[in-house]
Amino acid sequence: MRSGVEKQPRETVADYLTGWTQRNGGRMAFRIERAVPLALRCSRTFDYEQPRMKLHVGSRVAGWIGCFVFCSTALADPVDRWTTRTSGGTNDLGGVTFANGLFVAVGSVGTILTSTNGSNWTKRTSGTTRYLDEVAFGNNIWVAVGAQGAVVTSVNGTNGWTTRMSGTAGYIADIAFGNGVFAAVVQDGPILVSADGINWTNRGFSGQIVNDLAFANGTFLGGGIAGVLASTNGLTWTNYPLPFPGQIAAFAFGNGKYAGPGFTFSGGVMPIIANSAAGTNWAVAASGLPLVTYRAAFGNGYFITAGDPGGFLASHDGQNWVMHGITNRAFFDGMTFGRNTFVAVGSGGTIVQSDDLSGPALTGSKVTNGFQVVIAGALGQR
C-alpha cells in the first residue's frame, strides 16, 4: 500500500449549500452560507436533483459580495403528469372548450359539465338526450352541437341551455367560432353558419367529407379526406389538397405554425402529424408515431395531441414529438388549454388534467451568513 497523505475529495460548489428546504405552497429554498472560492466560481458546476426537479449552479450571475453563483431550474415537463378528475358519471365525453373563464365539456345522452379550474366539475341540464360532440363560445353565447342536428345554447354555460333548430337531421360533428361567426360541419354533409348560435344557414355541401373544424390564426380549417378546407368568414371555402393520401383530424396554432395530427393511407393507416405555416400547404412533420391522435391544442409553448390509447404527444416546435402521460386506456376525443393547464376528455366520462404550466419564480436575497435563493411554485412544474 502506498504511503503518504490521504487524498482529499475535490471541493465543489455543493459544499457551500445547506440543501433544500420545502416551504408552504411548494416553495423551495437553499442557502449559500459562505463565499465560494474564486477557483470554484469559475470552473465548477453543480447539479442537485430531487424528484421532478434539478438545480444547476454555476458561475454567471452575482449573488452577494464574494459569492457568485448561477441558478436555474431544469424541471421535468409539466405534461409528464396528468391527473384524473371526477366527472360524476360514465357517459362518453366528446369535446371540451375553455373560454370566458369556463371549461365546458359535452358528451353522450346530452351530457354537459362545467368547471372554472379544470379540476372540479359540475353536471348541468342540457335539455336534450342526444349525443353532444363539440362545444364553442363566441358573441357572448355557448353553443353545443351533435347527433340528429342537435344544437343547444346557453348565455353563461352553466344553466339555461336551450334547444335550437339547426335545419338538419344530420350529425353535426364539429363547431368553431371566429371572425364574428359560428361555423359547424355536418358529417358527410353541408357546412352551417350562424352569427348568434341560434339562427343557422345551410351553406351547402363543402365538396368533400369534413368531420373536423377549428378556427386559429384568423382562419377556419376543416379536415377532410380530399384535403384541408380553409375560410376566413365561414361562407366561402377553398380546398387545399394534401401532398399525401390521408386526412388531418385536428388543428392547433402556435409559435407561428399550424400542427395537425392525422393519418396517412400509405401502406395502411399510419399516424402522422403535419405542419403548415398558413394552413394551406401541408407537409408531414412526424411519422412512425406510437399512437393515433385525433385532437390538438396549443398553450404556453406546447403543442399537445391526444387520442387512442390514452396517450399524449407533446412538442415545442411542431416537428419533434415526445410521448407523455400514459394515464389509462381511455380514448381521448376532446382537448383544450386554459388556466395554464391542458384538459382532455374521452370515453367513459374520463377527464384528465396536466400539471400547471406556469413557471416557478426564482428570487434571491442576502440573509444572515449567506445568500438565499427561493424557487416559488408547485413542484414538478416548468
Summary of the structure (lengths in Angstrom):
residues: 382
radius of gyration: 25.6
end to end distance: 50.5
largest distance: 95.9
contacts: 1315
relative contact order: 0.14
helix: 7%
strand: 52%
